[in-house]
Amino acid sequence: MNLPLAAMLAFQAIVFAVWIVIAFRWLFAMRADAVAESGRTLPGLGPTLRAFREGFTGARYARQRLWLGVSTVLLLAVSYLTSLMT
């Protein structure tokens, strides 16, 4: 394995770790909304779907959606470039 490929794979791993953190923060925030709405530890289908709808359309989550989209595009671009290097 050559050095540029190893560096690209390391960068891809970092981008993927950032993507995971952003995605799980967004999911856990939506789950917290569903728990707060239902008042139970395990919310039902209705509160969960309302929380997801708010997560996908609400202004409160706009920044998280933006960063998730940017990191997704970056991850796809880095994956494509890595595949060209192999």
C-alpha angles and dihedrals in degrees: 000000000000125000099251091053092049090050091049092050090050090050090048090053091052092049090049092051090051090048091052092051093049094046095049094045088054093047094047091049090053090048090051089054091051092049091048092050096047097037090222133105090234107041119204129244095274098056090041093054092046090051091050091048089052090047092053098041110018124107089225090070098039095107093048091049090049094051092044090052093047092048091047092053091046091049092050092048093049091047090052093048091048091052090052091053095055 
